[in-house]
Amino acid sequence: MSFRAIKTLIHLDLSNNDIQGYIPDWVGEIGGNQMSVLNLSNNSLIGTIPNVYTNWSGLEGFILNGNKLEGNVPTSLNKCNNLRILDLGNNHLHGTFPGWLGDLPRLEALVLSSNDFHGDIVTSYAVKFPFPRLRVLDLSHNGFTGQLPTKYFQNFNAMKNVVIGSSKPEYVAIGPMYYSIIVAMKGVVHDIPRLLVEYTIVDLSNNKFEKEIPNLNMKPTLLIEGLI
């Protein structure tokens, strides 16, 4: 049976394999609007990300890290209002910063590291309060230029209002899966297999930013390279 025929599928994890070729256009039909998580990370996928996800109103996790994908971030993702994790790191994606992602009300983690993005990070006037719930921002190892976007940092309310939970740890989860991330602290790479909800991460290292650092009023529990 093809995955395409499974209309009730809500979680598809094919990560850490050697899947090759293109992502088929019909992948957006899997599960209909019930799809919650698609994880195709650490494979050998090529080509562009199909612009087919407008029906995935329930999508929470979209993880394509560690492939060979090219092209731009598909604008159809702006219809996924429940998206919490968008991890497209370690590919060959290009274009300018997709500021329209700031309009996603539930986005907690945005990882675009180790791609070929370039240009100034320009804030969108159409988005008044961008990235209200963002806790993880990794733009490292790209070609971003210009000044750091003050508007974004001033609106990172989820980072500024970190609440340390009880003694029982709480982790970021999408569906049945804990979200894992690899970060660099002082040049040392760390694998975090389960990200605590109280962690805040900003990594802007290895770009071409210049001028002043914005005045930040944050209380991050884990601040990564680029702003230190």
trRosetta pair geometry for C-beta under 8 A, 3 or more apart (Angstrom, degrees):
i j d omega theta_ij theta_ji phi_ij phi_ji
1 5 5.6 -104 -175 61 94 130
1 6 7.0 91 139 -54 121 94
2 5 5.0 99 67 -3 83 98
2 6 7.9 -147 102 -10 53 83
3 6 5.7 -55 -159 23 46 113
3 9 6.8 -16 -163 -12 84 170
3 12 6.8 64 -154 -121 136 141
3 27 7.9 12 102 -123 127 68
3 30 5.4 -11 147 -111 100 123
4 26 5.0 1 -114 139 123 130
4 29 5.8 34 -151 84 81 119
4 30 6.4 -86 -108 -79 39 77
6 9 4.2 62 121 -31 118 114
6 30 6.6 18 70 -150 89 81
6 31 6.8 -3 110 -66 85 64
7 31 6.5 122 -169 -121 32 21
7 32 5.4 33 -163 -17 84 112
7 34 7.7 84 156 29 61 125
8 31 6.8 -12 135 -127 8 69
8 34 6.3 -18 -147 78 44 158
9 12 6.0 40 159 -58 126 102
9 30 5.5 -44 70 172 129 94
9 31 4.2 -97 74 -74 74 99
9 34 7.4 138 74 93 38 109
9 35 6.7 17 101 -96 80 81
10 31 5.8 137 -82 -144 39 136
10 34 5.1 -76 -92 143 90 95
10 35 6.1 -178 -136 -119 43 30
10 36 4.6 31 172 4 90 105
10 37 7.5 52 142 23 66 76
10 58 7.7 -51 -141 115 96 136
10 175 6.8 163 129 -118 99 127
11 36 5.7 -26 -73 63 77 104
11 37 4.7 20 -128 52 78 106
11 175 4.5 143 -95 177 127 161
11 176 6.4 17 -129 23 175 98
11 177 7.2 159 -159 -14 129 112
12 30 6.4 -2 -29 144 150 149
12 31 7.6 -140 -25 -28 113 131
12 35 7.4 -28 3 -141 106 104
12 37 7.0 -172 38 97 53 70
12 38 5.4 6 64 -117 102 66
12 39 7.1 -174 99 33 58 67
13 37 7.0 0 -63 120 89 116
13 39 4.4 7 -120 59 73 119
13 177 6.6 141 -78 -74 142 147
14 17 5.9 -50 167 9 79 135
14 19 6.2 35 145 -28 123 150
14 39 7.0 168 34 93 53 69
14 40 5.5 6 67 -111 100 67
14 43 7.1 16 121 -63 97 138
15 39 4.8 -43 -41 140 114 104
15 40 6.5 173 -80 -155 65 11
15 41 4.4 9 -125 57 111 81
15 42 5.4 62 -173 44 83 100
15 43 7.3 -122 -136 -38 41 94
15 63 7.2 -16 -81 107 127 120
16 41 7.3 12 -38 95 64 81
16 42 4.7 16 -81 93 53 132
16 43 7.8 -78 -29 -64 8 70
17 42 7.6 116 24 105 45 84
17 43 5.5 6 68 -104 78 97
18 43 6.5 145 -137 -148 15 70
18 44 5.9 17 -166 -1 62 117
19 40 7.1 -82 67 -161 142 98
19 43 4.1 -21 51 -157 89 137
19 44 6.6 -178 81 40 43 73
19 45 6.4 7 104 -61 96 87
20 43 7.4 -152 -65 162 40 98
20 44 4.5 -15 -97 87 76 112
20 45 7.1 -179 -142 -84 26 40
20 46 7.4 13 -170 -2 69 99
21 45 7.0 -30 75 -127 44 62
21 46 6.8 -84 -175 36 13 93
21 47 7.9 0 160 -3 48 123
22 45 7.1 81 -134 -163 21 84
22 46 6.3 -59 -81 76 61 73
22 47 4.0 24 -117 10 95 155
23 27 5.6 -48 172 -6 95 151
23 40 7.2 113 -101 103 114 176
23 45 5.8 37 -49 -164 87 134
23 47 6.7 -148 20 78 74 118
23 49 6.6 14 45 -128 147 49
23 50 5.7 -131 101 -7 107 103
23 69 7.8 10 -11 -105 119 118
24 27 5.4 129 72 -36 76 89
24 50 7.5 -17 117 -33 27 151
25 28 7.3 -42 168 16 53 103
25 50 4.9 168 -115 -135 58 148
25 52 5.7 137 -169 -56 67 150
26 29 5.0 -38 -174 20 75 120
26 30 7.7 96 137 -38 75 80
26 52 7.7 -118 -104 169 12 163
27 30 5.9 -27 -170 -5 50 116
27 38 7.5 91 164 -144 115 147
27 50 6.5 138 41 44 107 137
27 52 6.7 119 63 80 74 135
28 50 6.6 -125 -26 105 113 122
28 52 3.1 -148 -10 129 147 103
28 53 5.1 -133 -119 -80 113 48
28 54 7.7 36 -174 25 140 60
28 55 6.5 109 161 40 101 102
28 56 6.7 -108 -152 -35 82 110
29 32 7.3 -1 -173 -75 53 52
29 52 7.7 -49 -31 160 68 125
29 55 7.8 32 -104 62 46 142
30 35 5.9 82 101 -85 83 132
30 38 7.7 111 75 -95 133 117
31 34 4.8 -118 173 72 93 85
31 35 3.5 121 85 -64 138 84
31 36 8.0 -106 161 -2 156 59
31 56 7.9 53 86 -115 107 92
32 35 7.0 166 66 -16 35 89
32 55 6.6 -78 -164 144 54 122
33 55 5.7 -103 -73 162 81 79
33 56 6.5 171 -124 -126 52 28
33 57 4.7 6 -152 32 110 97
33 58 5.5 104 161 -2 69 101
34 58 5.8 -3 -140 46 22 151
35 38 6.5 14 174 -47 123 100
35 56 5.1 -51 67 -131 115 104
35 58 6.3 147 66 75 47 99
35 59 5.7 3 103 -84 93 83
36 58 5.7 -53 -86 134 67 103
36 59 6.6 161 -143 -122 22 36
36 60 5.1 -2 -172 19 77 105
36 61 7.0 34 142 25 69 88
36 174 7.0 175 149 167 98 86
36 175 4.8 126 111 -71 131 112
37 59 7.7 135 -75 -151 27 67
37 60 6.2 -36 -71 65 75 89
37 61 4.0 10 -122 59 87 113
37 62 8.0 -154 -148 -65 48 39
37 63 7.7 2 -170 8 89 106
37 174 5.1 128 -91 129 120 109
37 175 4.5 -97 -12 1 131 136
37 177 6.3 148 -177 29 169 127
38 59 7.2 -26 2 -138 101 112
38 61 7.1 -177 36 100 48 74
38 62 5.7 15 58 -120 97 63
38 63 7.1 -176 97 34 57 67
39 61 6.7 -7 -62 127 93 117
39 63 4.4 5 -119 62 75 117
39 177 7.1 -87 -31 119 152 176
40 43 5.8 -54 168 10 81 134
40 45 6.3 34 145 -25 126 149
40 63 7.1 167 33 93 53 68
40 64 5.4 5 68 -112 97 70
40 67 7.0 16 121 -59 99 138
41 63 4.9 -43 -41 140 115 100
41 64 6.2 170 -82 -158 65 13
41 65 4.2 12 -130 58 115 79
41 66 5.1 68 -176 41 80 108
41 67 7.3 -122 -137 -35 40 94
41 87 7.1 -9 -84 105 129 121
42 65 6.9 4 -39 99 70 81
42 66 4.0 5 -79 102 55 145
42 67 7.6 -105 -55 -60 10 68
43 66 7.2 107 18 108 45 91
43 67 5.6 4 66 -101 76 98
44 67 6.7 148 -135 -144 11 74
44 68 6.3 11 -166 2 56 115
45 64 7.2 -78 63 -161 142 103
45 67 4.1 -17 52 -158 91 135
45 68 6.5 -177 83 41 46 73
45 69 5.9 6 106 -63 100 92
46 67 7.5 -153 -65 162 37 101
46 68 4.8 -18 -95 89 73 109
46 69 6.8 174 -146 -89 24 45
46 70 7.4 13 -172 -2 67 98
47 69 6.7 -29 75 -129 47 69
47 70 6.7 -97 172 37 13 92
47 71 7.7 1 156 -9 50 125
48 69 6.7 92 -128 -169 24 89
48 70 5.9 -62 -80 79 68 72
48 71 3.5 33 -118 1 105 156
48 72 7.7 12 -147 36 115 56
48 74 7.9 110 158 -63 101 100
49 64 6.9 -119 -98 -30 118 174
49 69 6.0 44 -50 -173 84 140
49 71 6.6 -151 19 78 72 123
49 73 7.2 4 47 -136 142 40
49 74 5.1 -122 100 -19 107 112
49 88 7.8 -56 -54 -124 149 125
50 53 7.9 125 97 -31 82 83
50 74 7.1 5 108 -72 28 155
51 74 4.4 -177 -102 -147 73 125
51 75 7.3 11 -134 44 114 68
51 76 4.9 128 -169 -9 76 129
52 76 7.0 118 9 90 11 165
53 56 4.7 -40 -171 20 82 123
53 59 6.7 -12 -176 -17 116 163
53 62 7.6 20 -137 -107 161 143
53 74 6.9 118 21 97 110 136
53 76 5.1 138 53 115 78 114
53 77 6.0 24 77 -87 134 62
53 79 7.3 169 109 61 77 106
53 80 6.2 -21 138 -54 116 121
54 76 4.7 -86 -59 -165 85 110
54 79 4.6 45 -139 51 69 160
56 59 3.8 37 146 -32 117 120
56 79 7.8 111 57 98 68 100
56 80 5.6 -5 93 -102 96 106
57 79 7.3 -70 -92 145 68 91
57 80 7.0 -168 -122 -124 28 53
57 81 7.0 -2 -155 33 74 91
57 82 6.7 75 157 5 55 115
58 82 5.7 -17 -147 54 32 153
59 62 6.1 34 167 -55 124 103
59 80 4.6 -44 64 -145 114 125
59 82 6.3 143 66 74 45 97
59 83 5.6 3 105 -84 92 83
60 82 5.5 -57 -82 134 73 98
60 83 6.3 165 -135 -124 27 34
60 84 4.8 4 -171 16 83 105
60 85 6.8 44 143 21 69 87
60 106 7.8 -60 -130 116 81 135
60 174 4.8 -177 114 -149 113 104
60 175 6.9 161 61 -33 128 82
61 83 7.8 145 -67 -148 20 68
61 84 6.5 -32 -70 62 68 90
61 85 4.3 8 -120 58 79 115
61 174 3.6 99 -43 142 130 160
61 175 6.9 -98 17 4 128 102
61 177 7.3 -105 53 69 172 122
61 179 7.2 -158 -119 -90 130 107
62 77 7.1 -121 45 -126 169 121
62 80 7.4 52 -30 127 135 172
62 83 6.4 -24 1 -137 113 115
62 85 7.0 175 33 96 54 71
62 86 5.4 4 63 -115 102 68
62 87 7.4 175 93 32 57 63
63 85 6.5 -8 -64 126 98 115
63 87 4.5 13 -124 57 78 112
64 67 5.7 -53 168 11 87 130
64 69 6.2 8 150 -4 132 151
64 87 7.0 173 35 96 52 69
64 88 5.4 14 61 -116 102 66
64 91 6.8 17 121 -61 104 139
65 87 4.8 -36 -43 141 112 106
65 88 6.8 -169 -76 -144 61 9
65 89 4.6 11 -123 59 99 83
65 90 5.4 60 -171 42 75 107
65 91 7.6 -123 -135 -37 34 94
65 111 6.7 -6 -85 107 119 133
66 89 7.4 19 -37 95 62 79
66 90 4.6 14 -78 97 50 134
66 91 7.7 -50 -1 -64 8 72
67 90 7.5 111 22 108 44 85
67 91 5.4 8 68 -104 77 98
68 91 6.5 152 -133 -147 11 71
68 92 6.0 15 -170 0 57 114
69 88 7.5 -84 72 -163 136 96
69 91 4.3 -23 52 -160 86 134
69 92 6.5 -176 83 43 39 74
69 93 6.2 9 105 -61 94 87
70 91 7.4 -155 -65 156 35 102
70 92 4.8 -22 -91 92 75 104
70 93 6.6 163 -149 -92 26 42
70 94 7.1 -2 -165 3 73 98
71 93 6.5 -38 72 -128 47 71
71 94 7.2 -108 173 38 4 81
71 95 7.8 13 159 -25 42 119
72 75 7.9 2 124 -35 121 80
72 93 6.9 94 -124 -166 19 94
72 94 7.0 -60 -79 76 60 60
72 95 4.2 58 -110 -34 92 154
72 98 7.7 126 179 -77 92 113
73 77 6.8 -57 162 21 95 139
73 88 6.6 -154 -102 4 101 173
73 93 6.5 53 -55 -172 73 141
73 95 7.0 -129 10 64 77 139
73 98 4.5 -62 62 -50 139 152
73 101 7.5 -31 132 -54 151 122
73 112 7.8 -56 -63 -111 133 118
74 77 5.7 112 86 -19 82 94
75 78 5.8 -18 178 0 66 114
75 98 7.8 -166 -95 -145 68 117
75 100 6.6 23 -137 76 90 153
76 79 5.9 -33 -179 14 62 113
77 80 5.4 -43 -165 18 59 117
77 83 6.8 30 -178 -49 95 166
77 86 7.1 79 -179 -116 146 136
77 101 7.2 -4 105 -102 119 91
77 104 7.9 -35 140 -72 90 134
78 100 5.4 -43 -88 142 133 115
78 101 7.2 -122 -91 -92 82 46
78 103 6.4 33 -150 70 104 118
78 104 7.0 -129 -134 -64 55 91
80 83 4.1 63 121 -39 112 114
80 104 7.0 0 86 -123 76 121
81 104 6.5 -172 -130 -142 44 71
81 105 6.1 20 -169 26 89 101
81 106 7.0 86 156 10 58 107
82 106 5.8 -1 -150 43 37 149
83 86 6.0 36 164 -55 124 102
83 104 5.4 -45 63 -163 105 141
83 106 6.5 150 69 75 42 98
83 107 5.8 9 103 -86 89 84
84 106 5.2 -56 -85 134 77 102
84 107 6.3 173 -134 -119 29 33
84 108 4.9 9 -174 14 83 105
84 109 7.1 43 145 23 67 84
84 174 6.1 -175 69 -97 122 111
85 108 6.6 -29 -72 61 64 94
85 109 4.8 8 -122 57 72 112
85 172 7.6 120 -74 156 121 124
85 174 5.4 -93 12 -49 130 148
85 179 5.6 -162 -103 -111 151 139
86 101 7.0 -112 49 -148 162 136
86 107 6.5 -22 2 -139 111 111
86 109 7.0 -179 37 96 55 69
86 110 5.5 6 66 -115 102 66
86 111 7.1 -173 101 33 59 68
87 109 6.7 -4 -64 122 92 114
87 111 4.2 16 -127 51 72 122
87 181 7.7 -144 -113 -104 136 92
88 91 6.0 -55 167 12 79 133
88 93 6.0 18 149 -11 124 154
88 111 6.6 168 35 92 51 74
88 112 5.8 9 69 -109 99 62
88 115 7.1 18 122 -63 96 142
89 111 4.4 -52 -35 145 113 106
89 112 6.4 161 -82 -164 68 6
89 113 4.2 12 -130 54 114 82
89 114 5.6 64 -176 43 84 96
89 115 7.1 -122 -137 -36 42 98
89 138 6.6 -11 -82 103 133 124
90 113 6.9 9 -39 94 67 84
90 114 4.6 18 -85 87 55 131
90 115 7.6 -83 -36 -62 9 72
91 114 7.6 114 21 105 42 84
91 115 5.5 8 66 -104 75 98
92 115 6.6 144 -139 -147 13 71
92 116 5.9 18 -168 -5 59 118
93 112 7.3 -92 76 -156 134 91
93 115 4.3 -24 56 -156 84 136
93 116 6.6 -175 85 40 39 78
93 117 6.8 7 106 -55 90 86
94 115 6.9 -162 -72 155 45 100
94 116 4.2 -28 -91 92 89 105
94 117 6.3 173 -144 -82 38 41
94 118 7.1 1 -161 3 85 98
95 98 7.4 47 110 -59 124 85
95 117 6.3 -30 71 -120 55 75
95 118 7.8 -175 107 35 13 76
96 117 6.8 91 -139 -165 18 89
96 118 6.7 -63 -93 76 60 58
96 119 4.3 -40 -112 62 99 140
96 120 7.7 -1 -149 61 116 50
96 122 7.4 3 163 21 134 102
97 112 7.9 149 -126 74 74 170
97 117 6.4 76 -74 179 59 133
97 119 7.1 -134 -4 83 81 96
97 120 8.0 -81 11 115 118 39
97 121 4.5 29 8 -120 162 78
97 122 7.2 162 58 29 111 61
97 139 7.7 -9 -110 -128 112 135
97 144 6.7 48 -56 -112 113 116
98 101 5.0 67 113 -18 102 108
99 102 5.7 -20 179 -1 64 117
99 121 7.2 133 -77 -173 104 73
99 122 6.2 -83 -39 85 150 65
99 123 6.0 165 -149 -136 139 31
99 124 4.3 159 125 -30 122 100
99 127 7.1 -158 150 24 93 136
99 130 7.2 -50 -174 -127 84 151
100 103 6.0 -33 -177 13 60 113
100 124 6.0 85 -80 -55 55 160
100 126 7.8 3 -112 72 81 124
100 127 7.2 165 -129 -39 42 131
101 104 5.7 -28 -174 2 61 116
101 107 6.5 85 166 -83 94 173
101 110 6.4 113 134 -116 146 137
101 131 7.7 36 113 -76 84 93
102 123 7.5 12 -5 -146 168 79
102 124 6.4 -180 47 33 126 114
102 127 4.6 115 97 139 112 163
102 130 2.8 -16 -179 -150 133 106
102 131 4.8 -64 -132 -31 80 78
102 152 7.2 -111 -106 -112 133 96
103 124 7.6 -52 -41 77 104 144
103 126 7.4 -28 -70 112 132 96
103 127 4.7 -123 -70 -106 87 116
103 130 7.0 -48 -56 -116 49 74
104 107 4.1 72 96 -30 119 116
105 132 6.6 -9 -149 43 59 120
105 133 7.1 60 158 1 49 120
106 133 5.8 -19 -148 51 32 152
107 110 6.2 34 166 -56 122 101
107 131 6.5 -69 81 -126 114 71
107 133 6.3 144 66 69 46 96
107 134 5.9 -1 108 -81 90 83
108 133 5.5 -54 -85 129 70 99
108 134 6.3 157 -145 -121 27 36
108 135 5.1 -4 -173 21 83 101
108 136 6.6 46 139 21 70 93
108 158 7.2 -115 -127 142 77 167
108 172 6.8 -171 119 -136 146 129
109 134 7.5 135 -76 -147 22 71
109 135 6.6 -37 -72 64 71 82
109 136 3.8 6 -121 59 84 121
109 137 8.0 -156 -149 -63 48 40
109 172 7.3 82 -31 173 130 160
109 179 6.7 167 12 164 160 155
109 181 7.4 -135 -156 -76 143 139
109 195 7.8 77 -80 92 143 169
110 131 7.6 -73 -8 -118 138 122
110 134 6.3 -28 2 -132 108 118
110 136 6.9 170 31 97 50 74
110 137 5.5 9 62 -114 97 66
110 138 7.4 -172 99 34 58 64
111 136 6.9 -19 -59 132 89 113
111 138 4.5 10 -124 55 75 115
111 181 7.1 -165 -78 -131 146 112
112 115 5.8 -65 170 16 77 133
112 117 6.1 24 152 -17 126 148
112 138 6.9 173 36 93 53 69
112 139 5.5 9 65 -113 103 65
112 142 6.9 10 122 -59 100 144
113 138 4.5 -42 -41 140 116 105
113 139 6.5 174 -81 -156 65 8
113 140 4.5 10 -127 57 108 79
113 141 5.4 61 -174 45 81 101
113 142 7.2 -125 -137 -36 39 97
113 203 6.9 2 -87 97 128 124
114 140 7.1 6 -39 97 69 80
114 141 4.3 11 -81 96 60 134
114 142 7.6 -106 -55 -61 11 72
115 141 7.7 110 18 105 45 86
115 142 5.7 5 64 -102 75 101
116 142 7.0 149 -137 -142 9 78
116 143 6.8 9 -167 4 52 114
117 139 7.4 -78 70 -160 143 94
117 142 4.3 -10 58 -162 91 135
117 143 6.4 -171 93 43 49 74
117 144 6.3 8 113 -59 103 85
118 142 7.0 -150 -69 160 46 94
118 143 3.9 -12 -102 88 83 114
118 144 6.8 -167 -141 -78 26 37
118 145 7.1 18 -175 -7 69 101
119 122 7.9 -40 139 -12 109 100
119 143 7.7 53 -6 106 45 91
119 144 6.9 -34 69 -129 40 55
119 145 6.2 -62 -157 34 15 99
119 146 7.6 6 163 -4 48 121
120 144 7.4 83 -122 -169 20 76
120 145 5.7 -59 -70 82 60 79
120 146 3.5 31 -112 3 97 154
120 147 7.5 19 -143 35 107 62
121 139 8.0 -19 -79 -146 137 167
121 144 5.9 15 -42 -158 99 124
121 146 6.9 -158 22 72 65 118
121 148 7.5 6 50 -145 128 38
121 149 4.7 -93 107 -35 113 121
121 152 7.5 -42 139 -10 129 145
122 149 7.6 170 -112 -98 11 122
123 127 7.4 -117 178 66 83 102
123 130 6.6 -142 -149 -2 100 151
123 149 5.4 135 -50 -160 101 126
123 151 4.4 7 -78 63 169 140
123 152 6.3 -160 -93 -45 113 87
124 127 4.5 61 82 15 110 101
124 130 7.0 119 45 -79 93 130
127 130 4.5 68 128 -78 127 91
129 132 5.5 37 136 -72 107 107
129 155 5.5 176 -160 -150 66 132
130 151 7.0 66 30 130 120 103
130 152 5.9 -52 87 -109 124 74
130 155 5.7 102 58 87 66 151
131 134 3.9 -14 -180 -11 107 131
131 137 7.8 28 -163 -79 154 123
131 152 6.2 36 34 -152 134 89
131 155 6.3 115 65 105 82 108
131 156 6.4 -17 111 -96 114 70
132 155 6.7 -68 -91 162 58 100
132 157 5.8 -7 -160 35 68 116
132 158 6.9 98 145 -26 49 101
133 157 7.8 -31 -81 69 38 92
133 158 4.7 79 -153 -51 40 144
134 137 6.0 44 164 -57 126 102
134 156 5.9 -72 73 -129 101 88
134 158 6.0 164 59 47 36 126
134 159 7.0 -22 97 -31 74 105
135 158 5.1 -85 -67 124 82 123
135 159 6.1 154 -122 -76 54 77
135 197 7.7 -49 -167 -170 178 53
135 199 6.9 97 157 93 119 60
135 200 5.0 -108 -165 -110 77 71
135 201 7.1 57 139 23 70 73
136 181 6.8 -129 -155 -92 151 168
136 195 7.3 -22 -64 -169 142 156
136 199 7.6 32 -76 110 98 97
136 200 7.3 -155 -72 -152 52 44
136 201 4.5 18 -125 53 76 106
137 156 8.0 -82 -17 -111 136 133
137 201 7.0 -177 36 98 51 70
137 202 5.2 9 63 -116 100 70
137 203 7.3 -174 101 33 61 60
137 204 7.9 7 119 -61 103 86
138 181 7.7 173 -26 -168 149 125
138 183 7.3 -129 -98 -109 131 86
138 201 6.7 -9 -60 126 94 114
138 202 7.9 -176 -77 -152 50 27
138 203 4.5 14 -124 53 76 111
138 224 7.5 0 -102 71 88 153
139 142 5.9 -65 169 18 78 132
139 144 6.1 13 154 -11 127 149
139 203 7.0 178 37 93 53 68
139 204 5.4 12 63 -114 103 66
139 207 6.7 10 122 -58 101 141
139 226 7.9 117 63 -144 89 168
140 184 7.2 -173 160 33 175 122
140 203 4.5 -42 -37 137 119 105
140 204 6.4 -180 -78 -149 69 8
140 205 4.6 12 -125 58 110 76
140 206 5.3 63 -173 46 82 101
140 207 7.2 -121 -133 -35 40 95
140 224 8.0 -78 -48 128 133 126
140 225 7.2 62 -101 79 132 103
140 226 6.6 -130 -89 -57 93 133
141 205 7.4 12 -39 95 66 78
141 206 4.5 14 -80 96 55 134
141 207 7.7 -83 -32 -61 10 70
142 206 7.6 110 21 108 44 85
142 207 5.6 5 66 -101 76 97
143 207 6.7 142 -142 -144 11 73
143 208 6.3 8 -166 3 57 116
144 204 7.7 -78 68 -160 139 92
144 207 4.3 -15 55 -159 89 134
144 208 6.6 -177 87 41 45 73
144 209 6.4 8 109 -60 98 85
145 207 7.4 -150 -67 162 39 96
145 208 4.5 -17 -99 89 75 109
145 209 6.9 173 -150 -85 26 39
145 210 7.3 0 -171 4 70 100
146 209 6.9 -34 75 -129 40 61
146 210 6.8 -78 -159 41 12 88
146 211 7.6 -15 174 14 48 121
147 150 7.7 -16 137 -26 114 90
147 209 7.1 75 -135 -162 19 87
147 210 6.7 -63 -79 77 56 64
147 211 4.4 -32 -99 58 97 135
147 212 7.1 13 -141 47 110 65
148 153 7.0 33 145 -26 112 133
148 204 7.2 14 -110 -163 112 169
148 209 5.7 38 -59 -158 81 137
148 211 7.8 -146 11 76 74 95
148 212 7.9 -101 34 95 102 52
148 213 6.4 27 28 -130 146 50
148 214 5.6 -118 98 -14 116 100
148 227 7.9 88 -119 -98 160 99
149 152 4.3 55 104 8 114 112
149 153 6.9 152 94 -10 66 86
149 214 7.8 -27 96 -40 29 142
150 153 5.9 -65 -150 42 36 105
150 154 6.0 33 157 -21 72 111
150 214 4.2 159 -111 -110 79 129
150 215 8.0 29 -138 32 110 68
151 154 6.0 -59 -147 37 27 110
151 155 6.4 9 160 -7 62 115
152 155 6.2 -77 -154 44 27 100
152 156 6.8 43 152 -46 66 96
153 156 5.7 -34 -150 0 38 117
153 214 4.8 147 59 82 148 148
153 216 5.6 -78 169 -101 126 94
153 218 7.8 -86 -173 -40 92 122
154 214 7.2 -110 -45 169 84 140
156 159 4.1 -3 145 29 113 119
156 160 6.1 124 98 -21 76 92
156 218 6.8 -8 91 -93 121 120
157 160 5.6 -59 -140 42 36 108
157 161 5.7 3 170 6 73 115
158 161 6.6 -66 -130 52 22 90
158 162 7.8 64 159 -76 53 64
158 200 7.6 163 118 -103 82 113
159 162 6.8 -9 -168 -50 34 98
159 200 4.3 110 -130 -146 88 145
159 202 7.6 41 -131 -45 154 113
159 218 5.0 -21 132 -137 103 121
159 219 8.0 165 152 50 64 53
159 220 5.9 -14 -172 -85 99 90
160 217 5.9 38 -132 103 122 79
160 218 5.0 -97 -94 -110 66 62
160 219 6.6 81 -157 15 42 79
161 219 8.0 69 -88 39 15 110
162 198 5.6 90 -170 -161 104 81
162 200 6.1 -103 -78 -24 128 123
162 219 5.3 -132 34 89 112 97
162 220 6.9 124 -32 -113 147 31
162 221 6.0 -178 177 -24 160 102
163 198 7.0 -113 78 -111 44 104
164 198 5.5 60 -108 -137 53 157
164 221 7.7 122 -86 -81 95 138
165 168 7.3 -71 130 71 117 66
165 169 7.5 115 74 -132 127 32
165 170 5.3 46 23 11 174 119
165 197 7.0 58 -27 65 133 113
165 198 6.2 -142 -4 -47 90 124
169 196 6.0 -82 -163 -114 104 104
170 196 6.9 85 74 -155 55 71
170 197 4.8 -26 105 11 100 124
170 198 7.7 90 62 -20 95 89
171 178 5.1 -8 133 -135 137 112
171 179 7.7 -178 159 38 93 73
171 194 4.4 -36 -137 172 146 106
171 195 6.3 115 -159 70 83 45
171 196 6.0 -65 -103 -100 62 40
171 197 6.6 178 -139 -33 11 81
172 178 7.0 99 79 -160 59 67
172 179 4.5 -41 106 37 109 118
172 194 7.8 169 44 -176 70 64
172 195 4.6 -14 27 81 118 103
172 196 7.5 60 -14 116 85 8
172 197 5.5 138 -62 -86 74 69
173 176 7.5 -41 -178 -170 115 12
173 177 6.5 158 -157 84 76 39
173 178 5.3 -47 -98 -97 81 53
173 179 6.8 -161 -98 -10 25 81
174 177 5.8 -21 67 68 74 93
174 179 6.0 66 -2 -59 102 102
178 193 7.1 53 104 143 128 71
178 194 4.3 -28 165 -117 145 90
178 195 7.4 164 171 24 91 67
179 194 7.6 95 63 -140 47 47
179 195 5.2 -37 89 26 93 118
180 191 7.2 8 178 -179 113 83
180 192 6.2 177 -156 96 66 61
180 193 4.7 -26 -115 -147 119 38
180 194 6.5 -36 -88 -64 78 35
180 195 6.9 169 -112 -26 27 90
181 192 5.2 -4 62 59 76 107
181 195 5.6 39 12 -67 112 126
181 201 7.4 -168 117 33 154 171
182 189 6.2 5 179 -173 104 100
182 190 7.0 169 -155 84 58 43
182 191 5.2 -23 -104 -102 84 64
182 192 7.2 179 -89 20 30 73
183 189 7.5 165 90 -150 31 56
183 190 5.5 -18 66 60 78 94
183 192 6.4 16 10 -6 106 117
183 201 6.0 -107 -107 -147 145 138
183 203 6.4 -165 -146 -52 92 143
183 222 7.7 72 109 154 168 124
183 224 5.4 -110 -174 -102 118 141
184 187 6.4 2 178 -121 109 13
184 188 6.7 152 -156 71 67 32
184 189 5.2 -33 -96 -93 79 61
184 190 7.3 157 -98 14 26 76
184 203 6.8 102 47 -135 87 138
184 205 7.0 -83 79 45 127 149
184 224 6.6 93 69 -165 61 114
184 225 6.0 -33 99 10 98 127
185 188 5.7 -30 69 61 71 88
185 190 6.0 9 11 -4 107 125
185 222 8.0 -77 -88 -168 128 92
185 224 6.1 -97 -89 -124 72 77
185 225 7.1 178 -121 -33 34 92
186 225 7.2 165 -61 -71 30 109
187 225 7.8 86 -49 -69 52 149
192 195 5.5 71 128 -84 125 72
192 199 7.8 170 -172 164 161 179
195 199 5.7 -109 -173 50 86 136
196 199 4.7 106 67 -19 87 101
196 221 7.9 -62 89 97 125 146
198 221 5.5 45 134 6 91 156
199 221 5.5 -103 -114 79 47 113
199 222 4.6 -5 -154 21 93 129
200 218 7.1 -137 113 179 157 126
200 220 4.1 -112 77 -132 118 90
200 221 6.0 110 21 31 81 74
200 222 6.2 163 61 51 48 73
200 223 7.1 5 97 -77 91 67
201 220 7.7 136 -67 -164 25 127
201 222 5.5 -19 -81 102 77 105
201 223 7.5 170 -128 -114 38 27
201 224 5.2 31 -162 -11 82 119
202 220 7.1 -90 4 -101 104 160
202 223 6.0 -11 41 -147 96 72
202 224 5.8 -171 73 45 43 84
202 226 6.6 -120 132 69 85 117
202 227 5.6 10 107 8 126 134
203 224 3.9 -33 -75 104 88 131
203 225 5.7 38 -136 57 81 71
203 226 5.5 119 -168 0 38 130
204 207 6.0 -60 170 16 76 130
204 209 6.5 15 153 -14 124 147
204 225 7.5 -134 51 112 54 62
204 226 3.0 150 57 170 73 146
204 227 6.2 74 28 -40 118 84
205 224 7.5 -96 -13 138 113 93
205 225 3.9 13 -53 115 132 113
205 226 4.2 -119 -49 -65 60 90
207 226 7.4 44 19 -132 108 117
209 226 7.8 78 24 -168 142 95
213 216 7.6 -53 151 -14 99 106
213 227 6.5 123 -145 -145 125 79
216 227 7.4 41 -17 -179 157 138
218 223 7.8 124 104 -89 131 122
220 223 4.3 103 91 -62 142 94
223 227 6.5 -85 177 74 113 111
223 228 6.5 137 121 -73 109 94
224 228 7.9 -102 136 -29 22 114
225 228 6.0 -63 -122 15 47 116
